[in-house]
């Protein structure tokens, strides 16, 4: 079971950077996100040799009501489990700052796309996503690349 925090006190971004195996990001939900829209964290899989790319949902979603809020995402790269369907997941915590400047923590699991196993690197992305970021997994037996990115989604 995932707890709200692996530490007894409130954590800061600096705390997570000092912990081996924990990846941490802080960004802002885009201010132009409309009520009813969603800003979702997804895996983008770019197929080698000109194949069609695909998206795999992570279940980490920020609704339009959270536009312009500060968020932090922490992923424990070494803390993985296998679910009932055989899929691998990494422990994660999503923090959202409320109107009063207080953080709200939501423990969750970040699913790893099927066929991918090793965290290869992570990096800031280019101008296309402004304040976004990417994380790349190295495929087990393929030359396809897998990146973690934020995407806009219309209201369901």
DATA-V571259 format. One record per run of one state. SS is the DSSP state (H for helix, E for strand, C for the rest). FROM is the first residue (numbers start at 1). TO is the last residue. If there is no record, write none. Layout:
# DATA-V571259
ss | from | to
SS | FROM | TO
SS | FROM | TO
This chain:
# DATA-V571259
ss | from | to
C | 1 | 12
H | 13 | 17
C | 18 | 21
E | 22 | 28
C | 29 | 37
E | 38 | 46
C | 47 | 47
H | 48 | 50
C | 51 | 53
E | 54 | 63
H | 64 | 66
C | 67 | 69
E | 70 | 82
C | 83 | 87
E | 88 | 97
C | 98 | 102
E | 103 | 112
C | 113 | 115
E | 116 | 124
C | 125 | 126
H | 127 | 129
C | 130 | 132
E | 133 | 139
C | 140 | 144
E | 145 | 153
C | 154 | 156
